[in-house]
Amino acid sequence: MCTTERRQRGFTLIELIIFIVIVGIGVTGILSVYTNTIRNSADPMVRKQAMAIAESLMEEITAKEYANPTGGYTGVTRSLWDDVDDYNGYTSATVVDLQGSTVAGLTGYRIAPAVSVATTTLGAATVKKIIVNVTDTQNNVVTLTGYRGNY
C-alpha cells in the first residue's frame, strides 16, 4: 500500500497579517510624501504671481520721469504720479490698478513693505535705486530691485 502525504499549499493567517501590516506601512509612507507634494505644488504659482505683480509695478515706476517735472504733481493720487520719487513709501493692502480699483483674483497679495526710492551712485552715474516688495498669500515677500537713470 502506497501512502502519499499531501502538503497544504497557501498562506497561514499569521503570514497574511504580517503581509497586510507591511503593505499598510509602505502605503502610509507613500501617501505622506504624496500629500506633502500636493500641498506644496501651488507654491511656484503663488511666487510667480507675486513676481509678476512686482515686475508690473517696477515697470510702471521706471517708466516715469527721473525727477519731478516743472509744474509736476506731488499729491497722493497714484494715477497722477509723474516721477519716480512719488512712489517712495507706497504701500497697498491689496493690488490695485492705476485708478485704485482692486484687481480681481489678487486679493491675497499686497504691496508691503513699502516701496523704497533712493538716489545712489552706480559707477560714475547718479541713479535712483527702486526696491519693490510684494507679499504673497502665504506671507512670503518677493523683493525686486531696479535702477532708473536720468536719461
Number of C-alpha atoms within 10 A of each C-alpha: 3 4 5 6 6 6 6 6 6 8 9 8 9 9 10 11 12 11 11 12 11 10 12 12 10 11 11 11 11 11 11 11 11 11 11 10 11 11 10 9 11 10 14 10 10 16 19 13 17 25 20 14 23 23 18 11 21 20 12 13 25 17 13 17 17 18 15 16 10 6 6 12 14 14 9 11 12 15 10 14 20 20 19 22 21 21 22 16 12 16 18 15 13 18 21 16 12 12 10 13 10 14 11 8 8 16 14 13 23 24 24 20 17 17 22 18 23 14 14 12 12 12 7 6 10 14 19 23 18 22 19 27 24 30 23 24 16 11 11 13 20 20 17 16 15 16 18 19 16 10 6
